[in-house]
Amino acid sequence: MAIRLDLGTITDEDLLRLSERNPGYQFERTADGRLLVTPTGMESGRRSLEIAYQLKRWNEQTGLGIVFDSSAGFRLPDGSLFSPDASWIPKERWEALRPEEREKFGAFCPDAVFEVLSSSQVLEELREKMRVYIRNGARIAVLIDPYARVVEIYRPGQDPELHRAPAHVSLSPELPDFALDLRPIFEG
């Protein structure tokens, strides 16, 4: 389960310093200012990397955008600061950023976000996080529960799509012709 701390105002710079000084922990901030700290185990890190790898490989073939791993933070319009397990933005968004902006937390929500449930997290908290991503501009948010072998796909204005024990899930049209292979995530 994520640890929730109320430490007063936590700035972006505070979060950067905490992350640098405490490898192995993911630091995020909710819209109401609470600090969330989630330890990352090896299995969780392996699964997140697998998703980022597949997304990166698809992006190399299409050249449509930029892929981020779980260490990239994004300050959402509602004030939350989240670090999805993997994320993607179109190339045009990246190219519109000045070089100094690229060195900081993104001041926007990625177009596509991926979260993988780990043993230290609560499923309903991640579902709420998916809804936050969608409310803040994500075009698609993918939640993977490797324990139940379920994938939930969130899109604006729609109920979540539920996929039970799929080998693959298509993420078109938001990520054209991208099918996430769940076998290495579920069978790992």
C-alpha positions as CSV (number, residue, x, y, z in Angstrom):
1,M,0.0,0.0,0.0
2,A,1.2,3.5,-0.8
3,I,2.2,5.5,2.2
4,R,0.4,8.9,2.5
5,L,2.2,11.7,4.2
6,D,1.0,15.2,5.1
7,L,4.2,17.3,5.2
8,G,2.7,20.6,4.3
9,T,3.6,22.1,0.9
10,I,5.8,19.8,-1.2
11,T,7.3,21.6,-4.2
12,D,8.4,20.1,-7.4
13,E,12.0,20.7,-6.3
14,D,11.3,18.9,-3.0
15,L,10.0,15.9,-5.0
16,L,13.0,15.8,-7.2
17,R,15.4,15.9,-4.2
18,L,13.4,13.1,-2.4
19,S,13.6,11.0,-5.6
20,E,17.3,11.5,-6.0
21,R,18.1,10.7,-2.4
22,N,15.8,7.7,-2.1
23,P,16.2,5.3,-5.1
24,G,13.7,2.5,-5.1
25,Y,10.8,4.7,-4.0
26,Q,8.3,6.5,-6.2
27,F,7.2,9.9,-4.9
28,E,4.0,11.5,-6.1
29,R,1.8,14.3,-4.9
30,T,-2.0,14.4,-5.0
31,A,-4.1,17.4,-6.1
32,D,-4.8,18.2,-2.4
33,G,-1.0,18.2,-1.6
34,R,-0.6,14.8,0.1
35,L,2.7,13.0,-0.6
36,L,2.4,9.4,-1.8
37,V,5.4,7.1,-1.4
38,T,5.3,3.7,-3.0
39,P,8.2,1.2,-2.7
40,T,9.1,-0.5,-5.9
41,G,9.9,-4.2,-5.8
42,M,11.8,-6.2,-8.4
43,E,8.7,-7.8,-9.9
44,S,6.9,-4.5,-10.2
45,G,10.0,-2.9,-11.8
46,R,10.3,-5.8,-14.3
47,R,6.7,-5.5,-15.3
48,S,6.9,-1.7,-15.7
49,L,10.0,-2.0,-17.8
50,E,8.4,-4.6,-20.1
51,I,5.5,-2.2,-20.8
52,A,7.9,0.7,-21.4
53,Y,10.0,-1.6,-23.7
54,Q,7.0,-2.6,-25.8
55,L,5.8,1.0,-26.0
56,K,9.3,2.1,-27.0
57,R,9.6,-0.6,-29.7
58,W,6.3,0.4,-31.2
59,N,7.2,4.1,-31.1
60,E,10.6,3.4,-32.9
61,Q,8.6,1.7,-35.7
62,T,6.0,4.5,-36.0
63,G,8.0,7.6,-35.0
64,L,4.8,9.1,-33.6
65,G,6.0,10.4,-30.2
66,I,8.2,10.1,-27.1
67,V,8.1,7.4,-24.5
68,F,8.8,7.8,-20.8
69,D,9.6,5.3,-18.0
70,S,8.4,5.4,-14.4
71,S,11.0,8.0,-13.4
72,A,9.4,10.8,-15.4
73,G,7.0,13.0,-13.4
74,F,4.1,15.0,-14.7
75,R,2.4,17.9,-13.0
76,L,-1.3,17.5,-14.0
77,P,-3.6,20.5,-14.5
78,D,-5.4,19.7,-11.1
79,G,-2.0,20.0,-9.3
80,S,-1.3,16.3,-8.9
81,L,2.2,15.2,-9.7
82,F,2.3,11.6,-10.9
83,S,4.9,9.3,-12.4
84,P,3.1,6.6,-14.4
85,D,4.9,3.3,-14.9
86,A,5.1,4.1,-18.6
87,S,3.7,7.0,-20.7
88,W,3.7,8.5,-24.1
89,I,3.1,11.9,-25.8
90,P,2.9,12.8,-29.5
91,K,6.1,14.1,-31.1
92,E,4.5,17.5,-31.6
93,R,4.0,18.0,-27.8
94,W,7.7,17.2,-27.2
95,E,9.0,19.4,-29.9
96,A,6.9,22.3,-28.6
97,L,8.8,22.2,-25.3
98,R,11.8,24.4,-24.7
99,P,15.0,22.5,-23.8
100,E,14.8,23.7,-20.2
101,E,11.2,22.5,-19.9
102,R,12.4,19.0,-20.9
103,E,14.6,18.9,-17.8
104,K,11.7,19.4,-15.4
105,F,8.5,17.6,-14.6
106,G,6.1,17.8,-17.5
107,A,3.5,20.5,-16.9
108,F,0.8,18.4,-18.6
109,C,-0.8,15.0,-18.6
110,P,0.6,12.5,-21.0
111,D,-1.7,11.3,-23.8
112,A,-1.2,7.6,-22.8
113,V,-0.4,6.3,-19.4
114,F,0.2,2.8,-18.0
115,E,0.1,1.7,-14.4
116,V,0.8,-1.9,-13.1
117,L,-0.6,-2.9,-9.8
118,S,2.1,-4.0,-7.4
119,S,1.8,-5.9,-4.1
120,S,2.3,-2.6,-2.2
121,Q,-0.7,-0.9,-3.9
122,V,-4.4,-0.9,-3.5
123,L,-6.4,-1.6,-6.7
124,E,-9.1,1.0,-6.0
125,E,-6.5,3.7,-5.5
126,L,-5.0,2.9,-8.9
127,R,-8.5,3.0,-10.4
128,E,-9.0,6.5,-9.0
129,K,-5.6,7.4,-10.4
130,M,-6.7,6.3,-13.9
131,R,-9.8,8.5,-13.5
132,V,-7.5,11.4,-12.5
133,Y,-5.4,10.9,-15.6
134,I,-8.5,11.0,-17.8
135,R,-9.9,14.0,-16.1
136,N,-6.6,15.8,-16.7
137,G,-6.3,15.1,-20.4
138,A,-5.0,11.6,-21.0
139,R,-6.6,10.1,-24.1
140,I,-6.0,6.5,-22.8
141,A,-5.1,5.1,-19.4
142,V,-4.2,1.4,-19.0
143,L,-4.3,-0.3,-15.7
144,I,-2.9,-3.8,-15.4
145,D,-3.6,-6.2,-12.5
146,P,-1.0,-9.0,-13.0
147,Y,-2.4,-10.9,-10.0
148,A,-6.0,-11.2,-11.3
149,R,-4.7,-11.1,-15.0
150,V,-7.0,-8.2,-15.8
151,V,-6.5,-5.1,-18.0
152,E,-8.7,-2.1,-17.6
153,I,-8.6,0.5,-20.4
154,Y,-9.9,4.0,-19.6
155,R,-10.9,6.5,-22.2
156,P,-12.6,9.9,-21.9
157,G,-16.4,9.7,-21.8
158,Q,-16.5,5.9,-21.7
159,D,-16.8,3.2,-19.0
160,P,-13.6,1.3,-18.5
161,E,-13.0,-1.7,-20.9
162,L,-12.3,-4.9,-18.9
163,H,-10.1,-7.6,-20.5
164,R,-9.7,-10.9,-18.5
165,A,-6.6,-12.9,-19.1
166,P,-5.9,-11.5,-22.6
167,A,-2.7,-12.4,-24.5
168,H,-2.8,-9.0,-26.2
169,V,-4.9,-5.8,-26.0
170,S,-5.2,-3.3,-28.8
171,L,-4.7,0.3,-27.9
172,S,-5.8,1.8,-31.2
173,P,-6.8,4.4,-32.2
174,E,-4.9,6.4,-29.5
175,L,-1.8,4.4,-30.2
176,P,-2.3,3.3,-33.8
177,D,-1.6,-0.4,-34.4
178,F,-0.2,-0.9,-30.9
179,A,-1.1,-4.2,-29.3
180,L,0.3,-4.7,-25.8
181,D,1.5,-8.2,-25.3
182,L,0.5,-9.3,-21.8
183,R,2.1,-12.7,-21.7
184,P,5.5,-11.6,-20.3
185,I,3.6,-9.5,-17.7
186,F,1.2,-12.2,-16.6
187,E,3.6,-15.2,-16.9
188,G,6.8,-13.6,-15.7
